Amino acid sequence: MVIVPGGAETAGLIDAKVIEALGPQSILVNVVRGSVVDEAALIAALSTGKPGAAGLAVFEYEPQVPQALIELQNKVLLPHVGSATEVTRRAMGDRVLDSLDAWFSGGKVPDQVT
């Protein structure tokens, strides 16, 4: 399971060498940042059964998912739902209400986009 921060330091961290080392009994799961896994290397390796499978909730060039990845049988693809918790969604709704209150009262709108 890949769980590392995104950014320049981890871009391509899971490369062809790492993927090959996982072997045919492994399942690579990435739920953090698409940039961490070399997607082309993963597709090539999945095509030969190394790793045995992959589960991905993030993609290198979101929202585009390569057709070659979609067509593979040994994968599960899911849209990233990291914010889909009750607490987070409630906070998002509260933020909208705070913005509306600020707007209609003539105050400064939090997170204003100009």
Kinemage of the C-alpha trace (Angstrom):
@kinemage 1
@onewidth
@group {chain A} dominant
@subgroup {mainchain}
@vectorlist {calphas} color= white
{ca met a 1} P 0.000 0.000 0.000
{ca val a 2} L 1.406 3.344 -1.041
{ca ile a 3} L 0.918 6.009 1.624
{ca val a 4} L 3.434 8.831 1.248
{ca pro a 5} L 3.056 12.572 0.735
{ca gly a 6} L 2.902 13.891 -2.798
{ca gly a 7} L 5.433 16.323 -4.178
{ca ala a 8} L 8.724 16.512 -6.000
{ca glu a 9} L 10.474 14.268 -3.468
{ca thr a 10} L 8.107 11.343 -4.057
{ca ala a 11} L 7.238 11.769 -7.764
{ca gly a 12} L 7.858 8.430 -9.486
{ca leu a 13} L 8.968 6.833 -6.206
{ca ile a 14} L 7.196 3.614 -7.145
{ca asp a 15} L 9.023 2.977 -10.409
{ca ala a 16} L 9.519 -0.073 -12.644
{ca lys a 17} L 12.206 -1.487 -10.330
{ca val a 18} L 9.988 -1.306 -7.255
{ca ile a 19} L 6.963 -2.657 -9.122
{ca glu a 20} L 8.992 -5.572 -10.509
{ca ala a 21} L 10.245 -6.418 -7.014
{ca leu a 22} L 6.656 -6.813 -5.780
{ca gly a 23} L 6.188 -10.028 -7.714
{ca pro a 24} L 3.113 -11.820 -9.037
{ca gln a 25} L 1.520 -12.508 -5.637
{ca ser a 26} L 1.328 -8.806 -4.713
{ca ile a 27} L -1.382 -6.202 -5.015
{ca leu a 28} L -0.254 -2.595 -5.348
{ca val a 29} L -2.697 -0.162 -3.735
{ca asn a 30} L -2.302 3.595 -4.197
{ca val a 31} L -4.690 5.935 -2.387
{ca val a 32} L -2.575 9.060 -1.911
{ca arg a 33} L -1.177 10.797 -5.010
{ca gly a 34} L -1.080 9.613 -8.605
{ca ser a 35} L 2.334 11.177 -9.144
{ca val a 36} L 3.958 8.733 -6.722
{ca val a 37} L 3.502 5.716 -9.033
{ca asp a 38} L 5.046 5.565 -12.505
{ca glu a 39} L 1.756 4.772 -14.226
{ca ala a 40} L 3.308 3.629 -17.522
{ca ala a 41} L 5.575 1.210 -15.636
{ca leu a 42} L 2.604 -0.042 -13.637
{ca ile a 43} L 0.553 -0.665 -16.780
{ca ala a 44} L 3.454 -2.551 -18.381
{ca ala a 45} L 3.971 -4.645 -15.248
{ca leu a 46} L 0.268 -5.411 -14.786
{ca ser a 47} L 0.201 -6.614 -18.391
{ca thr a 48} L 2.744 -9.297 -17.456
{ca gly a 49} L 1.295 -10.150 -14.042
{ca lys a 50} L 3.874 -8.345 -11.874
{ca pro a 51} L 2.319 -7.178 -9.639
{ca gly a 52} L -0.584 -9.574 -9.664
{ca ala a 53} L -3.095 -6.749 -9.352
{ca ala a 54} L -3.540 -3.088 -8.467
{ca gly a 55} L -6.120 -0.990 -6.685
{ca leu a 56} L -6.008 2.705 -7.538
{ca ala a 57} L -7.999 5.642 -6.223
{ca val a 58} L -5.639 8.235 -7.719
{ca phe a 59} L -4.070 8.591 -11.145
{ca glu a 60} L -0.977 10.266 -12.537
{ca tyr a 61} L -2.889 12.693 -14.786
{ca glu a 62} L -6.248 12.991 -13.062
{ca pro a 63} L -8.952 13.082 -14.128
{ca gln a 64} L -7.668 11.225 -17.205
{ca val a 65} L -7.231 7.489 -16.763
{ca pro a 66} L -5.255 5.714 -19.496
{ca gln a 67} L -7.361 3.422 -21.664
{ca ala a 68} L -4.697 0.719 -21.297
{ca leu a 69} L -5.240 0.767 -17.539
{ca ile a 70} L -9.014 0.662 -17.906
{ca glu a 71} L -8.778 -2.377 -20.181
{ca leu a 72} L -6.656 -4.463 -17.801
{ca gln a 73} L -8.515 -7.177 -15.920
{ca asn a 74} L -6.252 -7.275 -12.853
{ca lys a 75} L -7.087 -3.879 -11.401
{ca val a 76} L -9.745 -2.021 -9.447
{ca leu a 77} L -10.183 1.690 -10.187
{ca leu a 78} L -12.088 4.068 -7.937
{ca pro a 79} L -12.450 7.848 -8.020
{ca his a 80} L -10.583 9.440 -5.123
{ca val a 81} L -13.000 9.830 -2.220
{ca gly a 82} L -10.566 10.886 0.503
{ca ser a 83} L -12.828 13.712 1.618
{ca ala a 84} L -15.968 11.586 1.714
{ca thr a 85} L -16.301 11.456 5.480
{ca glu a 86} L -19.238 12.777 7.446
{ca val a 87} L -17.006 15.157 9.396
{ca thr a 88} L -15.341 16.584 6.278
{ca arg a 89} L -18.553 16.971 4.324
{ca arg a 90} L -20.244 18.665 7.288
{ca ala a 91} L -17.292 21.073 7.556
{ca met a 92} L -17.555 21.796 3.818
{ca gly a 93} L -21.254 22.593 4.203
{ca asp a 94} L -20.542 24.817 7.212
{ca arg a 95} L -17.933 26.656 5.151
{ca val a 96} L -20.528 27.365 2.449
{ca leu a 97} L -22.980 28.693 5.043
{ca asp a 98} L -20.251 30.880 6.610
{ca ser a 99} L -19.450 32.294 3.172
{ca leu a 100} L -23.102 33.051 2.456
{ca asp a 101} L -23.523 34.741 5.847
{ca ala a 102} L -20.417 36.859 5.215
{ca trp a 103} L -21.545 37.799 1.698
{ca phe a 104} L -25.045 38.890 2.683
{ca ser a 105} L -23.844 40.784 5.742
{ca gly a 106} L -21.236 42.686 3.709
{ca gly a 107} L -18.287 41.029 5.450
{ca lys a 108} L -15.189 39.366 4.065
{ca val a 109} L -15.980 36.044 2.430
{ca pro a 110} L -13.655 33.212 3.538
{ca asp a 111} L -11.804 31.593 0.619
{ca gln a 112} L -12.965 34.307 -1.772
{ca val a 113} L -11.988 33.702 -5.387
{ca thr a 114} L -11.625 36.835 -7.488
